[in-house]
Amino acid sequence: MVILEEQASRENIDYYPFTKKQLLEAGETNYVERPKGYAQLLSLFTQEFQLLKQEGIELVEDCIMNVKLGGQPSQILQFLQTRLTFESLEAVQRLMDAVVPLMNNTREWYLKGYTSEELFAQEKKTLSPLPNKKGEVISLQTREKVGRNDPCPCGSGKKFKKCCGN
């Protein structure tokens, strides 16, 4: 129910256009998506935390499921704290550095099948660039640029550079 409400709140986004191949793969028994960041996190689990490969795979897959359900980084860290022992704050930082790419590239049900990276790229295309013009003053009455030696638009009768322009 919560997922449907969240999807409904994103009415400006269509559902992700899965290919036939993707849908058939997803229908396989025990299928788990392996997004970008999967191998990096698995490697961290097996090398730094000395987990067996199968344990690492299960833990990465649990992380993926948490992301699909809308889990935030803090929630995933709390989940991992129940399964791992951290030697230092740097170990936590290395873990989060590996979790974030996995999160950003996992297809989420809340996002109608898109990844955060894909939606960010779409949004970035629609943003207009910031203007390059610096320090230009435009008169509200005439809608024209006010030059340094023009009369000040405030109506004082002084040159702009001697009035509001300094």
N, C-alpha and C positions, 0 to 999 in steps of 0.2 A: 504494500500500500504506500509506504513512504517513497519507494523508488518511483512509482507511478506519479505521485504528487510532484516529486523533484523533476521528473521528465516533463510534466505538464508546465512547470514553471519556465522551462526552456523552449517555449513555443517558436522562437526564432531559429531553432536548430532542427534540421531534419534528422531522421535516424541514419546512422552510418550505413552506407551502401555496400554491405558485405557481398563478396563474390560467391558464386555457387561453390567453388572449391573451399573457401573459408567456412561456409555453412556446413558442408559435408564433413570437413575436418572437425569442427566443433561438435558434431553429432556423434563422433566416435566415443566409445566407452573409455572413461578415464582420461579424456583429452584435457590438457592444461596448456593454455597459451604460454609461449616463451618469448616475452617481449624483450626489447633492448634493455640491458641491465641485468637480465636473468643470469647469464654466465658470470658476470662480475660479482654478483651477490653470492652465488653458489661457491665461487672460488674463495671469497672471503670467509664463508662459513667453514669450508673444509680446511683452509690453510691457517687462518688466524684463530679460529675457535675449535680447531681439531675435531670437527664433526665428520662422521662417516659420510660418504657421498650420498647414500640413500637418505640419511637424516637431513643433510643439507638440502636435497631436492624437496623433501617434504616441507621443510621450513620455508623455502622460497615459494613453494606453491601455496602455503598458508598465507604468506605475505600478499601474494597475487590475489587470493580470494578476499582478503581484508580490503585491498585497494578497490576491487570490483564492487564491494559493498559500501564504498564511500569512506573508508578509513583514512584518517588524517595521519600525518607523520608522527605526531605524539602518540596516537593510539597504536600504531605499528611498533613504535619503540617500546611502549609498555608491554605489548604482546611479546616482543623479542626478549625483554628483560626477564620474563618468566621461563625462558628456554636457554638463555645464554648467561655467562658470567663475564663481566667487563673488568679488565685489569686496570683501565685508566680512562680518563675523559677523552683522550686521543683515540682510544679504541671505539668509543661511542661515536666520535666524529667520523672515523673511517667507515663505521657501519652506516651512518646516515648518508654519507657521501655515496655509498653503494645503493642504498634504499631509494633515494630520490630519483635517479634515472629510471629505475624499475617502475616507480609510481607514475612518473610522467609519461611512460610509454605503454602502460597497461590500459586496455579498453575497459571503460567503466560503464556500468549499467545506468548510473545517474546521468552520465553524459551522452546517453543514447547510443552507446557503442563506440564513441570516439575516445581518443586518448587526450590527456591535457595538452600534450605537444601539438596535436593536430588542431585542436580548437584555438590554441594560442596563435598558430600560424595563420588560421583563417581570420582571426580577429586582427592580427597585425596587418593583413592586406587591406582591411577596410579603414584602418586609421589613416588620417591625412597627416602628412609630415608637418612638423612645426615650421612656422615661417622663419626664414633666414635673416629677416630684416631686424637689425638691432637699433634701438634708440630713435626710431621714427615716431614723431608725434603727428597725429592726424586731427585736424579741426573737426569737431562734431557738427558744426554748421555747414561747412563747405565740403566735408569728406575728402579734403585734399591734405597732402603732407605739408606741415608747417616747417619752413626753412628757418635757419638761425636769424636771418636779418628781416624776416617777415614780421608784420605786427602780431603781437601776442593774441591768441584766440580768447583770452580771458576778458579782453575789452579795455585794458589799462591804457592802451595807446603807445606803450613802450615796445621796443623790439623784443622778440621772443627770447633771444639770448640774454637780455638784461632783466627779463621778468621771470616767467615760469620755466624757462629753459636752463636755469643754472642750478 
